[in-house]
Amino acid sequence: MAPRPKLMSIRQIIREELQKIFEADYYDRYPDFLDPQFNPQMGAYPPVGMHAYGTMVKEEETDGKMIGYKVMRYEDGKLISGANSSLTFEPKIGEYMRMPGQGIFISPIKDYVLDYYSGLNDSEALLTFEFDPKDIKFGELTDKEPEVGVSRAKLIDFEILDDE
């Protein structure tokens, strides 16, 4: 009769896998394992002012201000919050908008906002804000899908989205 193969205990398996992770060059071979900012398709870190998966800051921006986008329901000339329909705003270019709690949720990546937040209502508007990174109350701009809550943001443009 053939000898039975030796079964490894779960502790032994975990110990061996952890040893692989803690090899001296493991992180050099797999930097994206720990660092979401590393883009494996580029094979490097993005240049300053760029996110691993898209532009973070418009090049012409000055004074540390950034651009962020948000989609909101739009009815009868008013913007309506998706999280709290009692919050309504008149879209006034050049004026600051504020929201309670964690603030206004925006993303510096327009396509991300359109992909994930448009098409939820019959009538919607894409808002473009200018904000100061110092006003971020929640979230991280370096996340793979960056979305932050800001205490205030200046509305610089809005467009009504078609039902396409």
NUNUKE-553868 format. One record per residue: residue number from 0; x, y, z of N, C-alpha, C, O in turn; residue in one letter. Coordinates in steps of 0.05 Angstrom, whole numbers, plus 5000, padded with zeros to 4 digits. Atoms other than C-alpha are relative to their C-alpha. Example, Ala and Ser with C-alpha at 12.3 -4.5 7.8 and 13.67 -1.06 7.14 Angstrom:
BEGIN
R,pos,nX,nY,nZ,caX,caY,caZ,cX,cY,cZ,oX,oY,oZ,code
R,0,5018,4976,5000,5246,4910,5156,5018,5024,5000,5039,5024,5013,a
R,1,4984,4976,4999,5273,4979,5143,4985,5022,5014,4995,5044,5018,s
END
This chain:
BEGIN
R,pos,nX,nY,nZ,caX,caY,caZ,cX,cY,cZ,oX,oY,oZ,code
R,0,5017,4977,5000,5000,5000,5000,5018,5025,5000,5038,5026,5014,m
R,1,4984,4976,5002,5026,5069,4981,4996,5018,5025,4974,5018,5036,a
R,2,5002,4982,4976,5041,5118,5037,4981,5023,4994,4980,5033,4971,p
R,3,5018,4978,5004,4988,5172,5047,5017,5026,4998,5036,5029,5013,r
R,4,4985,4975,5002,5011,5242,5026,4996,5015,5027,4975,5014,5039,p
R,5,5000,4985,4975,5028,5286,5085,4982,5025,4996,4987,5041,4978,k
R,6,5018,4977,5001,4973,5338,5097,5013,5022,5017,5023,5018,5039,l
R,7,4989,4977,4985,4995,5407,5117,4978,5012,5017,4955,5013,5009,m
R,8,5020,4987,4984,4961,5442,5173,4996,5028,4989,5013,5039,4975,s
R,9,5006,4973,5010,4928,5509,5159,5020,5020,5010,5027,5038,4996,i
R,10,4979,4982,4989,4979,5543,5204,5025,4998,4983,5038,5019,4978,r
R,11,4975,5003,5016,5036,5514,5163,4996,5013,4973,5015,5026,4963,q
R,12,5005,4987,5026,5004,5537,5098,5001,5031,5003,5014,5044,4986,i
R,13,5000,4971,4996,4993,5607,5125,5029,5010,5005,5037,5030,4994,i
R,14,4973,4992,4994,5064,5610,5152,5017,5001,4975,5032,5020,4971,r
R,15,4985,5000,5025,5093,5591,5084,4992,5023,4982,5009,5035,4969,e
R,16,5009,4978,5016,5050,5642,5048,5010,5027,5010,5017,5044,4995,e
R,17,4989,4975,4988,5070,5697,5096,5029,5003,4995,5039,5025,4991,l
R,18,4971,4998,5006,5143,5680,5086,5004,5010,4972,5023,5025,4967,q
R,19,4998,4990,5028,5133,5691,5011,4996,5030,4999,5010,5044,4985,k
R,20,5007,4972,5000,5101,5758,5024,5023,5017,5011,5029,5039,5001,i
R,21,4980,4984,4986,5157,5781,5070,5028,4995,4989,5048,5004,5001,f
R,22,4973,5002,5013,5214,5762,5023,5009,5028,4993,4992,5046,4990,e
R,23,4989,4973,5003,5260,5821,5012,4990,5014,4975,4985,5038,4975,a
R,24,5007,4987,5025,5239,5834,4940,4971,4997,4992,4963,5004,4970,d
R,25,5027,5006,5007,5166,5814,4942,4985,5026,4992,4972,5026,4971,y
R,26,5014,4975,5006,5140,5886,4944,5011,5013,4975,4996,5028,4961,y
R,27,4989,4989,5024,5187,5906,4888,4988,4986,4975,4983,4999,4955,d
R,28,5012,5014,5022,5157,5852,4844,4970,5005,4997,4960,5003,4975,r
R,29,5029,4996,5000,5085,5867,4863,4992,5025,5015,4979,5024,5036,y
R,30,5005,4976,4985,5080,5940,4883,4970,5007,5003,4962,5020,5022,p
R,31,5029,4994,4999,5005,5944,4868,4986,4984,5022,4963,4989,5028,d
R,32,5011,5016,4978,4994,5892,4923,4993,5018,5023,4972,5013,5036,f
R,33,5005,4982,4978,4998,5948,4974,4993,5028,4992,4981,5042,5008,l
R,34,5002,4972,5008,4996,6012,4935,4980,5004,4978,4986,4998,4955,d
R,35,5021,4997,5021,4931,6029,4898,5008,5022,4980,4996,5023,4959,p
R,36,4992,4979,5019,4966,6089,4866,5017,4989,4977,5018,5002,4956,q
R,37,4983,5012,5021,5012,6043,4826,4981,4989,4978,4962,4975,4984,f
R,38,5017,5009,5023,4982,6029,4757,5016,4978,4985,5035,4985,4971,n
R,39,4985,5022,5013,5005,5960,4732,4999,5002,4970,5018,4992,4957,p
R,40,5001,4997,5029,4983,5978,4661,5022,5019,4990,5033,5016,4969,q
R,41,4979,4981,5007,5031,6037,4661,5027,4988,5008,5048,4996,4997,m
R,42,4975,5011,4989,5083,5996,4700,5015,5020,5017,5039,5016,5022,g
R,43,4986,4980,4984,5098,6057,4743,4979,5016,5015,4955,5012,5012,a
R,44,5018,4982,4987,5069,6110,4787,4994,5023,4980,5010,5029,4963,y
R,45,5007,4978,5018,5032,6166,4751,5015,5025,5006,5024,5029,5029,p
R,46,4986,4975,4994,5063,6234,4743,4984,5017,5020,4960,5012,5024,p
R,47,5013,4982,4981,5047,6289,4793,4976,5013,4986,4978,5021,4963,v
R,48,5024,4988,5012,4977,6316,4782,4982,4980,4986,4962,4987,4975,g
R,49,5015,5021,5013,4952,6250,4755,4992,4979,5020,5006,4975,5040,m
R,50,5009,5022,4984,4913,6194,4787,5007,4975,4984,5009,4976,4959,h
R,51,4992,5024,5014,4931,6122,4769,4980,4993,4978,4987,4980,4959,a
R,52,5020,5007,5020,4866,6117,4730,4987,5024,4987,4965,5022,4976,y
R,53,5011,4977,5014,4855,6187,4704,5011,5026,5011,5026,5026,5031,g
R,54,4990,4974,4992,4870,6261,4710,4987,5009,5026,4963,5007,5029,t
R,55,5010,4989,4975,4863,6291,4779,4996,5030,4999,4976,5040,5009,m
R,56,5000,4971,4999,4877,6363,4767,5004,5011,4972,5021,5002,4956,v
R,57,4996,4987,5025,4868,6406,4706,5026,5016,5001,5032,5028,5021,k
R,58,4974,4988,5000,4935,6433,4685,4999,5030,5004,5018,5042,5015,e
R,59,5001,4971,4998,4911,6505,4682,4991,5009,5028,4990,5033,5033,e
R,60,5008,4993,4973,4888,6503,4755,5023,5015,5015,5046,5009,5011,e
R,61,4981,4985,4984,4922,6552,4802,4990,5002,5029,4967,4994,5034,t
R,62,5007,4995,4972,4921,6569,4876,4991,4974,5015,4977,4976,5034,d
R,63,5006,5025,4986,4915,6495,4895,4971,4991,4997,4964,4971,5009,g
R,64,5028,5008,5003,4842,6492,4873,4998,4976,4981,5015,4973,4963,k
R,65,5004,5024,5016,4816,6428,4842,4972,5001,4988,4954,5016,4997,m
R,66,5026,5002,5013,4757,6410,4797,4988,4973,5009,5001,4953,5010,i
R,67,5015,5024,4992,4704,6360,4820,4973,5000,4986,4963,5021,4978,g
R,68,5025,5004,5015,4641,6332,4788,4980,4986,5018,4987,4970,5035,y
R,69,5022,5013,4985,4573,6311,4815,4976,5000,4982,4971,5019,4967,k
R,70,5026,5001,5014,4507,6288,4784,4979,5002,5021,4979,4989,5041,v
R,71,5023,4997,4982,4443,6311,4817,4974,5000,4984,4974,5006,4960,m
R,72,5027,4998,5013,4369,6305,4802,4994,5029,4995,5001,5047,5011,r
R,73,5006,4973,5008,4343,6367,4767,4971,5002,4993,4962,4990,4973,y
R,74,5028,4997,5005,4270,6387,4770,4991,5029,5005,4999,5041,5025,e
R,75,5012,4973,4997,4234,6453,4760,5022,5021,5006,5017,5039,5022,d
R,76,4979,4980,4996,4300,6492,4757,5016,4997,5026,5032,5014,5033,g
R,77,4986,5005,4974,4325,6462,4823,5016,4974,4999,5008,4955,4986,k
R,78,4984,5024,4995,4379,6413,4841,4991,4987,5025,4986,5000,5045,l
R,79,5010,5014,4977,4356,6359,4889,5020,4978,5008,5029,4963,4991,i
R,80,4981,5020,4990,4402,6317,4933,4988,4972,4998,4965,4968,5003,s
R,81,5009,5027,5002,4399,6243,4921,4998,4987,5027,4981,4969,5031,g
R,82,5001,5012,4973,4412,6226,4994,4978,5012,5017,4968,4998,5035,a
R,83,5021,4987,4983,4362,6276,5023,4985,5019,4982,4993,5041,4977,n
R,84,5016,4985,5020,4308,6301,4976,4989,5027,5011,4979,5043,4996,s
R,85,5009,4974,4989,4291,6358,5025,5022,5021,4995,5016,5045,4998,s
R,86,4979,4981,5007,4358,6390,5005,4998,5007,4971,5002,4991,4953,l
R,87,5002,4990,5027,4346,6432,4943,5017,5025,4997,5021,5040,5016,t
R,88,4983,4978,5006,4390,6484,4910,4993,5012,4973,4986,4997,4954,f
R,89,5001,4987,5027,4384,6535,4854,5028,5000,4989,5046,5010,5003,e
R,90,4973,5000,5011,4443,6526,4808,5008,5029,4992,4998,5040,4972,p
R,91,4990,4973,5006,4479,6593,4810,5030,4999,4996,5045,4994,5015,k
R,92,4971,5001,5007,4546,6595,4775,5015,5021,5016,5006,5044,5019,i
R,93,4983,4982,4985,4600,6626,4818,4994,5000,5030,5009,5012,5046,g
R,94,5007,5000,4971,4565,6613,4885,5009,4974,5012,5011,4953,4999,e
R,95,4991,5024,4985,4588,6564,4938,4975,4984,5009,4954,4995,5016,y
R,96,5020,5018,4991,4546,6504,4955,5010,4985,5025,5034,4979,5026,m
R,97,4993,5015,4976,4546,6469,5023,4979,4979,5005,4956,4983,4998,r
R,98,5019,5020,4992,4514,6405,5048,5008,4991,5028,5031,4991,5035,m
R,99,4994,5009,4973,4508,6378,5119,5014,4973,5001,5018,4961,4980,p
R,100,4987,5027,4996,4543,6316,5147,5028,5000,4988,5044,5017,4995,g
R,101,4974,5003,5012,4602,6294,5106,5005,5018,4977,5026,5017,4964,q
R,102,4996,4980,5021,4591,6349,5056,4990,4992,4973,4974,4973,4970,g
R,103,5007,5006,5027,4583,6349,4981,5018,4978,4989,5042,4981,4989,i
R,104,4984,5021,5011,4605,6284,4950,5006,5005,4971,4988,5008,4955,f
R,105,4992,4994,5027,4645,6297,4887,5024,4982,4993,5037,4971,5011,i
R,106,4976,5015,5010,4699,6263,4845,5015,5017,4980,5002,5032,4965,s
R,107,4985,4985,5020,4755,6294,4804,4999,4987,4973,5010,4997,4954,p
R,108,5001,5014,5025,4741,6243,4749,4972,5000,4989,4954,4987,4999,i
R,109,5027,4996,5012,4682,6263,4705,4988,4974,4991,4964,4969,4997,k
R,110,5011,5025,5010,4674,6195,4672,4990,4982,5022,4971,4968,5019,d
R,111,5008,5016,4977,4671,6161,4739,4972,5008,5010,4955,4992,5015,y
R,112,5025,4989,4991,4614,6206,4761,4977,4993,4981,4956,4985,4989,v
R,113,5020,5006,5020,4576,6197,4696,4993,4970,4999,4970,4963,4997,l
R,114,5004,5029,5000,4585,6121,4697,4984,4990,5024,4966,4974,5021,d
R,115,5012,5011,4976,4563,6110,4769,4976,5015,5010,4960,5004,5025,y
R,116,5021,4984,4988,4514,6166,4784,4980,5012,4981,4960,5023,4990,y
R,117,5021,4990,5018,4477,6186,4721,4981,4977,4992,4988,4954,4994,s
R,118,5020,5020,5009,4415,6151,4695,4982,4990,5023,4967,4971,5019,g
R,119,5016,5009,4978,4383,6144,4764,4974,5015,5002,4955,5006,5015,l
R,120,5024,4983,4999,4331,6199,4753,4992,5008,4972,5008,5006,4953,n
R,121,5010,4992,5026,4288,6223,4695,5015,5025,4990,5021,5027,4966,d
R,122,4987,4975,5007,4321,6292,4695,5024,5004,5019,5021,5004,5043,s
R,123,4975,4997,4984,4393,6303,4718,5018,5022,4989,5015,5030,4966,e
R,124,4980,4980,5008,4448,6355,4716,5028,4991,5009,5031,4980,5030,a
R,125,4972,5005,4993,4523,6346,4715,5011,5027,5010,5011,5047,4995,l
R,126,4989,4976,4988,4554,6397,4762,5030,4999,5000,5042,4978,5005,l
R,127,4971,4998,4999,4626,6421,4757,5006,5020,5022,4997,5043,5022,t
R,128,4993,4983,4977,4655,6449,4821,5030,5006,5000,5046,4991,4990,f
R,129,4973,4994,4993,4719,6483,4841,5001,4998,5031,4984,5009,5045,e
R,130,4998,5003,4971,4742,6464,4911,5029,5000,5009,5048,4996,4993,f
R,131,4974,4999,4988,4801,6471,4957,5004,4973,5014,4987,4965,5030,d
R,132,4995,5026,4986,4832,6404,4979,4999,5002,5030,4995,4982,5044,p
R,133,5001,4996,4971,4835,6434,5049,4971,4996,5011,4967,4992,5035,k
R,134,5028,5002,4992,4758,6430,5050,4990,4971,5000,4967,4966,5005,d
R,135,5008,5028,5000,4758,6354,5044,4994,4991,5028,5011,4993,5046,i
R,136,5008,5010,4973,4720,6324,5103,5001,4969,5000,5003,4958,5022,k
R,137,5002,5029,5001,4716,6252,5079,5011,4990,4974,5008,5003,4953,f
R,138,4990,5013,5024,4750,6206,5029,5028,5007,4993,5041,5024,5006,g
R,139,4973,4996,5008,4816,6204,4993,5001,5004,4969,4988,4989,4955,e
R,140,4997,4995,5028,4835,6232,4925,5018,4979,4987,5018,4976,4962,l
R,141,4981,5020,5012,4887,6176,4916,4987,4972,4998,5000,4953,4989,t
R,142,5013,5025,5003,4835,6120,4919,4997,4993,4970,4997,5010,4953,d
R,143,5004,5009,5028,4825,6078,4856,4975,5013,4988,4976,5022,4965,k
R,144,5024,4986,5008,4755,6108,4851,4996,5023,5019,4980,5022,5038,e
R,145,5000,4978,4980,4765,6175,4884,4974,5014,5002,4962,5023,4982,p
R,146,5024,4985,4994,4705,6206,4916,5004,5013,5027,5012,4999,5046,e
R,147,4995,4986,4975,4709,6258,4970,4975,5016,5008,4959,5024,4991,v
R,148,5020,4981,4990,4662,6298,5014,5014,5025,5007,5033,5026,5022,g
R,149,4988,4973,4994,4678,6372,5016,4980,5017,5015,4956,5016,5009,v
R,150,5018,4983,4984,4650,6423,5065,4987,5021,4983,4964,5030,4988,s
R,151,5012,4980,5019,4639,6473,5008,5014,4998,4974,5038,4990,4972,r
R,152,4989,5001,5027,4650,6478,4934,4986,5022,4983,4962,5027,4986,a
R,153,5011,4979,5017,4640,6533,4882,4991,4988,4974,5006,4975,4960,k
R,154,5011,5010,5025,4594,6516,4825,5011,5017,4977,5007,5041,4976,l
R,155,4989,4985,5022,4630,6535,4761,4987,4994,4973,4990,5008,4953,i
R,156,5014,5008,5025,4587,6499,4709,4979,4979,5007,4983,4964,5026,d
R,157,5019,5023,4998,4526,6454,4702,4987,4997,4973,4982,5016,4958,f
R,158,5013,5006,5025,4495,6420,4644,4978,4979,5005,4981,4960,5020,e
R,159,5022,5019,4997,4428,6384,4638,5007,4976,4983,5015,4979,4959,i
R,160,4993,5024,5014,4440,6312,4618,4975,4990,4985,4953,4989,4995,l
R,161,5022,5011,5017,4398,6283,4561,4995,4971,5008,5012,4958,5019,d
R,162,5007,5028,4994,4362,6217,4568,5009,4981,4977,4993,4967,4965,d
R,163,4989,5016,5022,4407,6182,4517,5006,4972,5010,5015,4956,4994,e
END
